[in-house]
């Protein structure tokens, strides 16, 4: 964090984060953590955000003592370890700082078990050395069980320190390792035999003029060397871009990874400035996609009209309607005169065929995409129905009609004649780590609890159904194609 962050912190100290109900305003967010059905992230200044509706809307209310900046949080067994920087980063005009850890049984400040342990100092900087004790990021190595954190800013090196996963204290005799330069707000993750170092590059704390962006390198050992996609060492300033800007938002910083399910992951960060929210710093939750072994921010689904294409065969989802031919004055290809004028043909419109469609609930099937009205699915967010990490629930209907995709009690999918707002007509659409999409009903018709298992599934080339999510088969996956 750069030294001019002191100006931002002054305003944060005066702000009442709890007054920002329903608003995702935060700077330097920690990795998102789940606790007792709620989601939490902590930020600079001591507070943080809570989501009680599955991770879609956020409000102030998370509590973390100690103030300071740029915390991180990690669940280890049945406890939560919080790490944060006290001063450092140029705060108060210098680079003296320290990093501390503390534990809690819960993140819910209303719980009787909510009590943080006394903070333990795990590293410091004196303002003279080539490192800055701020911006820590935690990793519990899933292979070895060892606990690490990286820290530092542009003021010198990014360093790696080992902690005791039972106490959160620094391993006695552990010496910090320099692993990168030219970045800050680092985080460590592990995936498929590789350790990844995610760092924030560019300038922060300048609103819409901030150039923050997230880059990464990877290594076979947690201690490095961390190289980018063309072999540049992060100790020499290397790094492959993960995300820089979003939908009218700039300044991506402070990466965090959250695994939703096998093959479904999201990343969290802040935008230094969201143009749609007055240029404020806000929490962002984006799909995390992996391409050729490298992470990148995916695409959040937006309202629009799509072909819902099966990854299994490439067929398109459609309502079961009689095929209506499109009139065409045809001419034998060998008689075509190249110089004759060309008149474009119009696509078939709903009004051309709607009278041939039967009323009532319609079956749904898969077939070749032919630019037909019964293949044009309108996907639109549904207000006041909650959501999940990063998105609201969506309604999926045939464009221009009220025919709505519905999850039935016998684990099938149909298009009902109208949208009632029932949970069986609300859909969770998530980009998987390979770039395809998982389409999951919020609830199965007639059930009293939300669905966590069944997804839209190609049980045959032409037959959609509902079945358990399985990332290892293309039957579970879909592409959303705009034409």
C-alpha angles and dihedrals in degrees: 000000000000124000095250089066086092088082091056093047091053091061092042092055090057094046122095103222091190089062090063093081112178093005125115097215111152142129126215096005121200123232108287114260129195120220125173094336096314131098125228138189127177127211145186114302101039103281134084147177135281129201116199098174102065100287102302105101123034136198137178120269109098110124130211124164123218101056110218125117149292104008129187131204133203133178112229113184105310098340138072121232115206121193126185144162121249108206116325124111092084091299109153090014100292147067099243107124148140137212121221138188132207138172137227133179090219141014093215107104090201093059119102087227093059106119129127120220120236110284118256121209111231102172141354143190127219099206092249102072126080096259137067122219100226141089101048122189124192132220127181102197107231090203102050103016090233120141123226140170133195123207144166144089141232086291093090131313136351107239137201124217131179122227133192106254091211097053106018088230125128115271107256111257094011112150120208116244125215108231107161148005137200096046143069141194091055129185133190126217136168127219135162097342096318133104113215127204112202115195135179114236130189132031127323139194097039100106115224089000094060114119098198114150134165122242134174147198130189139217140184090232126048088233092060154183091221110205129182128226093283096043101263114148115234086223084067095045100271125148139144116234117253101171137339110165138012139191100328090329131112139189108050111199144156104037122213130177126215122184109215097178139327104308094005118095137155133200126215128206138139128258108224086216133011109197091202091057100048095274093295124152108255141175116261126198113191136172112264113222126187119212121181089341096310128110123233136165112266132214122280111220114252132197111275148103116289145174105236100217125193115233088208098067106350093249121145127242112243143162113256103259132149113269110252116199120230112235113242135172098227128199126194108258093233090057097051113121108215093213095054113110117264118228114197116231122231121237117248110274130214090245089059094061111015094098090059092056118099119234127240131040112348131205118243124223143163126251144146112303107250103166090257124156093240088061096053108097120191111212115196136165117251116223125228095012099103123234146209136264105324102351147055121238116274137221115222115201140151108271113259094014140076093237103130132193109246135185108227129212091250091058097257132120125237138163108246118206095245142019112248099172091245114155090244087068095051116093134202110214115190131173110235123222091262093055098257122112136251113213113198131172115234090227138001113244111269096013123119100213132060117266116250099166118039124079139174102281137184102227088173136006090268101023125085121189141148118274140150116294112258116175090193094068129062088219088083096050136086139183123219109215127188116206 
